[in-house]
Amino acid sequence: MSSDQVILPVQMPKVLPYQHQAAALSILSARDVDFMPWFCNQFTQLRVIEDPASQPWLDFYSYMYDEFPICPWLKTEHLSHETVLRCGDGIEQFLMDSLRMERYVYIVVECRYVSLYPAFGKYDSPHPLFVYGFDQAQRIFYVADFFKGQFEFGTVSFDEMRMSILHYKKRDNNFEGAKLIAFNPGGAAYRFDFEQFRELLKDYVLNRDTRLRYRFLLQVNAEEQLGIDPAYARLRRDIQHSVQNSGSELHVTSFHVLYEHKKTLAATLRYLREQGHITGEYDMGQLERQGRLLRNLIVKFGLSRSAAVAQRAIEQLDAMWEGEKRLLLRCIQEWDHAGVTA
């Protein structure tokens, strides 16, 4: 590969929650590393916004986060938007030089200027874009994002990229500017801490506030609640509210994240079995299927506004809620009865 074309390794990850997580996992999935010890602790607990005036924004909870996942195999540097604009010989050159130095770039752009986004040519909408390569002869960058509701790889012209960054309008967002991300093979020294994971799983199932352990690092957001019951209860209330209020739209992304969470739990339980930490049968297959069906029902309800579809969604959600708690409590009880500590 010449210096006129650089494509850093990426691979479609098996779990696709939000953009920052999907970008990190697409890097790790393309590398010869066992990142499951880190994955288990990052994708178990859930957080949700309680305020009914806000969208639920269901998401995985992790204290190891700084606008991008903090991961032992990824080293990140942050540059402000102003710094990016002042970097040397222009935006395209900054991106190409970063990629030549084997730095992936995670940068906020105005989607209005990028033809891959629904906002193209219509309205302002800032969003991080994951850049993993370029071809100077074709004048394109290789990028990834949830362009039309699904995480996918694509290409953006040099002109679109430049315009989308030059015309970015600063707002009160959590993240602006760019992250330069380098793969760190030295992260292989990271080891799975079973005791920590067991407590984290208990936090999720018993609705314990994981954040209290990290108050010396982070301010607790009073609008958020953690655990299985707050997550399911908030989504259930939202379905009911949307049925009763015709102008109320459901936050489909939160239901998608709920489905992705079942996939992560399935992967985690498989890993625990491989490592000898569980011996019982814990089949997450049905919960995965229910999660996918629930998400599809929510999409269907958004199109049809059918009360019957909404009722099916509530019944599906309730079945998942009960089934997941029962399965995970059984797993925890296996450890407690066996006196497992490591």
Secondary structure, DSSP 8 states (H G I E B T S, - for coil): --TTEEE------S---SHHHHHHHHHHHTSS---HHHHHHHSS-EEEE--TTS----EE--SSBSSSB-BTTEEEEEE-HHHHHTSTT-HHHHHHHHHHTTEEEEEEEEGGG-TTSTTTTT---EEEEEEEEEETTTTEEEEEEETTSSEEEEEEEHHHHHHHHHT----S-S--SEEEEEE-GGGGG----HHHHHHHHHHHHHT--GGGGGTTTS---TTEEESHHHHHHHHHHHHHHHHH-TT----HHHHHHHHHHHHHHHHHHHHHHHTTS--S----HHHHHHHHHHHHHHHHHHHH--HHHHHHHHHHHHHHHHHHHHHHHHHHHHHHHHT---
